[in-house]
Amino acid sequence: MNWDRIEGDWKKVKGTVRERWGRLSDDHLERIAGTRDLLVGGIQQSYGIAREEAERQVMAWEMRNAFLDTGQRNAKTESSDRHCSAAGGIAPSQ
């Protein structure tokens, strides 16, 4: 993931960060400002976990949110969104 791009789009991206790590305060999010190392440290502090676990969680988040790196959503996500909308907000089971 291109963290320079994340830093530049932080106001947009921090919503997905907040969804994943709800214990991060507004103050944490402002200090993090798109810096990966500060995100890992904030997660470690807020959740009382080892740095390695915080790193693992951020890596998993990066993989799930790869579309943030390109500024586009992947076809699978878009397809799922279309199915979800067609089903009245409930994605069909696969």
Z-matrix of the N, CA and C atoms (Angstrom, degrees):
N
C 1 1.439
C 2 1.525 1 107.75
N 3 1.294 2 116.31 1 140.01
C 4 1.459 3 122.43 2 -178.83
C 5 1.533 4 109.15 3 -87.26
N 6 1.314 5 116.11 4 100.06
C 7 1.458 6 120.18 5 -176.08
C 8 1.520 7 112.65 6 -73.89
N 9 1.330 8 118.37 7 -18.83
C 10 1.470 9 119.53 8 172.23
C 11 1.524 10 109.48 9 -64.44
N 12 1.320 11 115.39 10 -41.20
C 13 1.465 12 120.26 11 178.34
C 14 1.531 13 110.72 12 -68.31
N 15 1.333 14 116.16 13 -41.23
C 16 1.466 15 120.90 14 178.12
C 17 1.532 16 109.63 15 -59.76
N 18 1.321 17 115.66 16 -43.88
C 19 1.462 18 119.95 17 179.95
C 20 1.525 19 110.60 18 -60.49
N 21 1.329 20 116.79 19 -42.09
C 22 1.451 21 120.56 20 179.32
C 23 1.515 22 114.00 21 -67.61
N 24 1.336 23 116.95 22 -29.59
C 25 1.462 24 122.52 23 -179.34
C 26 1.528 25 111.92 24 -106.32
N 27 1.318 26 117.58 25 23.53
C 28 1.457 27 121.85 26 -170.83
C 29 1.523 28 113.07 27 -55.87
N 30 1.321 29 118.03 28 -37.77
C 31 1.466 30 119.57 29 -178.98
C 32 1.521 31 111.01 30 -60.23
N 33 1.331 32 117.56 31 -34.71
C 34 1.469 33 121.78 32 177.85
C 35 1.524 34 110.97 33 -77.91
N 36 1.318 35 116.57 34 -41.44
C 37 1.468 36 122.17 35 -172.51
C 38 1.520 37 112.34 36 -74.77
N 39 1.317 38 117.78 37 -31.26
C 40 1.461 39 118.43 38 -173.40
C 41 1.525 40 112.64 39 -63.03
N 42 1.319 41 118.07 40 -20.07
C 43 1.464 42 119.89 41 174.76
C 44 1.520 43 111.91 42 -64.40
N 45 1.335 44 116.77 43 -40.96
C 46 1.467 45 119.46 44 177.85
C 47 1.523 46 110.56 45 -70.47
N 48 1.335 47 116.50 46 -32.35
C 49 1.466 48 120.33 47 176.76
C 50 1.529 49 108.97 48 -66.68
N 51 1.317 50 116.72 49 -43.72
C 52 1.468 51 120.39 50 179.99
C 53 1.528 52 111.18 51 -64.05
N 54 1.346 53 117.34 52 -37.43
C 55 1.469 54 120.12 53 177.46
C 56 1.519 55 110.97 54 -60.78
N 57 1.328 56 116.25 55 -39.81
C 58 1.463 57 120.80 56 -176.60
C 59 1.529 58 112.13 57 -79.40
N 60 1.333 59 116.96 58 -42.66
C 61 1.458 60 121.75 59 -176.56
C 62 1.525 61 109.08 60 -122.54
N 63 1.304 62 115.89 61 76.97
C 64 1.455 63 122.43 62 -175.22
C 65 1.519 64 115.09 63 -64.20
N 66 1.319 65 117.81 64 -18.11
C 67 1.465 66 119.94 65 179.15
C 68 1.523 67 112.86 66 -77.46
N 69 1.326 68 117.81 67 -12.62
C 70 1.466 69 119.36 68 177.88
C 71 1.525 70 108.66 69 -69.97
N 72 1.306 71 115.88 70 124.58
C 73 1.469 72 120.74 71 -178.31
C 74 1.531 73 110.38 72 -76.67
N 75 1.322 74 115.40 73 166.61
C 76 1.464 75 120.20 74 174.51
C 77 1.525 76 110.14 75 -57.52
N 78 1.320 77 115.78 76 -38.36
C 79 1.460 78 120.81 77 179.04
C 80 1.534 79 110.90 78 -62.41
N 81 1.336 80 116.09 79 -44.65
C 82 1.473 81 120.27 80 176.16
C 83 1.528 82 110.32 81 -57.60
N 84 1.325 83 115.30 82 -48.73
C 85 1.467 84 119.51 83 -176.53
C 86 1.518 85 111.87 84 -62.84
N 87 1.313 86 117.33 85 -36.58
C 88 1.470 87 120.13 86 177.68
C 89 1.530 88 110.75 87 -67.65
N 90 1.323 89 117.10 88 -40.48
C 91 1.476 90 120.34 89 178.89
C 92 1.526 91 111.23 90 -69.11
N 93 1.321 92 117.36 91 -38.27
C 94 1.471 93 121.48 92 -178.96
C 95 1.522 94 109.83 93 -61.64
N 96 1.320 95 116.53 94 -47.92
C 97 1.474 96 123.43 95 174.72
C 98 1.527 97 113.88 96 44.63
N 99 1.333 98 116.96 97 38.11
C 100 1.458 99 120.54 98 175.50
C 101 1.514 100 114.75 99 85.93
N 102 1.323 101 118.39 100 11.09
C 103 1.465 102 121.87 101 179.28
C 104 1.526 103 108.67 102 -95.08
N 105 1.323 104 116.28 103 117.84
C 106 1.464 105 121.63 104 -174.17
C 107 1.525 106 112.09 105 -56.67
N 108 1.327 107 117.22 106 -47.29
C 109 1.455 108 121.04 107 -176.90
C 110 1.528 109 111.13 108 -61.69
N 111 1.324 110 116.66 109 -38.15
C 112 1.462 111 119.70 110 177.48
C 113 1.527 112 111.35 111 -69.99
N 114 1.326 113 117.30 112 -32.83
C 115 1.468 114 120.56 113 175.62
C 116 1.523 115 109.89 114 -63.82
N 117 1.323 116 116.58 115 -47.44
C 118 1.469 117 120.51 116 179.05
C 119 1.526 118 110.02 117 -59.01
N 120 1.328 119 117.03 118 -45.55
C 121 1.464 120 121.01 119 179.25
C 122 1.515 121 112.71 120 -63.48
N 123 1.321 122 117.15 121 -39.72
C 124 1.459 123 120.73 122 178.50
C 125 1.513 124 112.06 123 -65.09
N 126 1.322 125 116.52 124 -40.36
C 127 1.471 126 120.89 125 177.50
C 128 1.519 127 109.44 126 -65.03
N 129 1.323 128 115.99 127 -45.91
C 130 1.463 129 120.91 128 179.51
C 131 1.532 130 110.40 129 -56.37
N 132 1.312 131 116.68 130 -46.68
C 133 1.462 132 121.60 131 -178.15
C 134 1.531 133 111.44 132 -69.26
N 135 1.318 134 117.57 133 -47.92
C 136 1.465 135 121.16 134 -175.40
C 137 1.512 136 113.43 135 -67.12
N 138 1.328 137 116.38 136 -32.60
C 139 1.459 138 120.21 137 -176.47
C 140 1.528 139 113.27 138 -104.14
N 141 1.339 140 117.60 139 -5.03
C 142 1.458 141 120.55 140 178.69
C 143 1.518 142 112.74 141 62.41
N 144 1.338 143 116.31 142 41.50
C 145 1.462 144 121.12 143 -178.90
C 146 1.528 145 109.94 144 -115.77
N 147 1.319 146 115.08 145 165.32
C 148 1.463 147 120.65 146 178.24
C 149 1.531 148 110.29 147 -67.69
N 150 1.306 149 116.78 148 151.98
C 151 1.464 150 121.36 149 179.74
C 152 1.531 151 110.69 150 -57.69
N 153 1.332 152 117.30 151 -38.68
C 154 1.465 153 121.04 152 -179.82
C 155 1.524 154 111.23 153 -61.11
N 156 1.330 155 116.52 154 -39.25
C 157 1.471 156 120.39 155 178.29
C 158 1.526 157 110.36 156 -68.57
N 159 1.318 158 117.15 157 -40.69
C 160 1.465 159 120.54 158 177.73
C 161 1.534 160 109.67 159 -63.12
N 162 1.321 161 117.37 160 -41.23
C 163 1.473 162 121.91 161 176.89
C 164 1.529 163 110.37 162 -60.20
N 165 1.343 164 115.80 163 -44.04
C 166 1.459 165 120.60 164 -179.66
C 167 1.528 166 110.30 165 -61.50
N 168 1.308 167 116.43 166 -43.12
C 169 1.460 168 120.10 167 179.94
C 170 1.525 169 111.71 168 -64.64
N 171 1.317 170 117.32 169 -40.48
C 172 1.465 171 120.46 170 179.19
C 173 1.525 172 109.84 171 -67.16
N 174 1.329 173 117.54 172 -40.73
C 175 1.473 174 119.88 173 178.14
C 176 1.525 175 110.74 174 -61.99
N 177 1.317 176 117.94 175 -41.74
C 178 1.466 177 121.43 176 178.18
C 179 1.528 178 110.20 177 -64.33
N 180 1.336 179 116.95 178 -41.43
C 181 1.468 180 121.30 179 177.74
C 182 1.526 181 110.80 180 -62.82
N 183 1.323 182 116.27 181 -41.09
C 184 1.467 183 120.67 182 178.16
C 185 1.529 184 110.95 183 -59.74
N 186 1.313 185 116.35 184 -42.91
C 187 1.463 186 120.11 185 -179.23
C 188 1.524 187 111.14 186 -66.00
N 189 1.328 188 117.62 187 -41.45
C 190 1.464 189 121.03 188 -179.89
C 191 1.529 190 112.36 189 -70.98
N 192 1.310 191 116.82 190 -23.97
C 193 1.461 192 121.17 191 -175.97
C 194 1.524 193 112.04 192 -115.07
N 195 1.314 194 116.50 193 34.33
C 196 1.467 195 120.60 194 -178.25
C 197 1.520 196 111.72 195 -59.05
N 198 1.339 197 118.10 196 -26.59
C 199 1.464 198 120.59 197 179.77
C 200 1.529 199 111.66 198 -62.28
N 201 1.337 200 117.99 199 -21.70
C 202 1.456 201 120.55 200 177.72
C 203 1.520 202 110.99 201 -65.50
N 204 1.333 203 116.14 202 -29.42
C 205 1.457 204 121.15 203 -177.86
C 206 1.521 205 111.45 204 -69.38
N 207 1.318 206 117.12 205 -35.03
C 208 1.460 207 120.65 206 -176.85
C 209 1.515 208 112.20 207 -98.59
N 210 1.326 209 115.81 208 -11.36
C 211 1.450 210 119.37 209 -177.12
C 212 1.513 211 112.25 210 81.10
N 213 1.339 212 116.75 211 5.98
C 214 1.457 213 121.22 212 -179.82
C 215 1.508 214 109.29 213 -130.33
N 216 1.296 215 115.12 214 155.07
C 217 1.454 216 120.36 215 176.63
C 218 1.509 217 108.79 216 -90.67
N 219 1.310 218 116.48 217 150.01
C 220 1.459 219 118.38 218 -179.78
C 221 1.525 220 110.95 219 -79.37
N 222 1.314 221 116.60 220 163.32
C 223 1.462 222 122.13 221 -174.51
C 224 1.524 223 111.59 222 -61.64
N 225 1.325 224 117.89 223 -38.01
C 226 1.458 225 120.47 224 -179.65
C 227 1.528 226 110.62 225 -63.40
N 228 1.326 227 117.63 226 -43.36
C 229 1.461 228 121.28 227 178.50
C 230 1.518 229 110.64 228 -63.47
N 231 1.334 230 116.64 229 -43.89
C 232 1.460 231 120.04 230 -179.71
C 233 1.522 232 110.73 231 -64.36
N 234 1.334 233 117.13 232 -40.83
C 235 1.452 234 121.60 233 178.95
C 236 1.524 235 109.97 234 -63.12
N 237 1.313 236 116.63 235 -43.66
C 238 1.458 237 121.44 236 178.98
C 239 1.523 238 110.26 237 -62.75
N 240 1.335 239 116.92 238 -40.65
C 241 1.457 240 120.64 239 178.29
C 242 1.525 241 110.91 240 -62.30
N 243 1.348 242 117.17 241 -40.96
C 244 1.462 243 120.26 242 179.36
C 245 1.520 244 110.28 243 -63.83
N 246 1.338 245 117.17 244 -43.36
C 247 1.462 246 120.95 245 178.76
C 248 1.529 247 110.34 246 -63.24
N 249 1.311 248 115.14 247 -40.53
C 250 1.455 249 119.75 248 -178.97
C 251 1.525 250 110.48 249 -64.22
N 252 1.320 251 117.46 250 -42.62
C 253 1.462 252 121.16 251 178.90
C 254 1.520 253 111.01 252 -65.81
N 255 1.338 254 116.58 253 -42.04
C 256 1.466 255 121.12 254 -178.79
C 257 1.527 256 110.92 255 -66.15
N 258 1.327 257 116.84 256 -28.65
C 259 1.459 258 120.55 257 -178.39
C 260 1.522 259 111.90 258 -92.84
N 261 1.310 260 116.16 259 16.15
C 262 1.466 261 118.87 260 179.05
C 263 1.509 262 113.83 261 73.80
N 264 1.343 263 116.47 262 30.23
C 265 1.464 264 120.59 263 176.58
C 266 1.506 265 114.39 264 96.57
N 267 1.320 266 116.67 265 -0.13
C 268 1.470 267 119.30 266 179.92
C 269 1.517 268 107.31 267 -116.36
N 270 1.329 269 115.38 268 120.15
C 271 1.459 270 119.86 269 179.67
C 272 1.520 271 109.35 270 -71.52
N 273 1.338 272 118.05 271 135.50
C 274 1.464 273 119.71 272 178.81
C 275 1.511 274 111.11 273 -68.05
N 276 1.324 275 116.36 274 149.05
C 277 1.470 276 119.44 275 177.88
C 278 1.520 277 108.47 276 -74.02
N 279 1.333 278 113.97 277 148.71
C 280 1.474 279 119.31 278 -176.66
C 281 1.491 280 110.87 279 -114.82
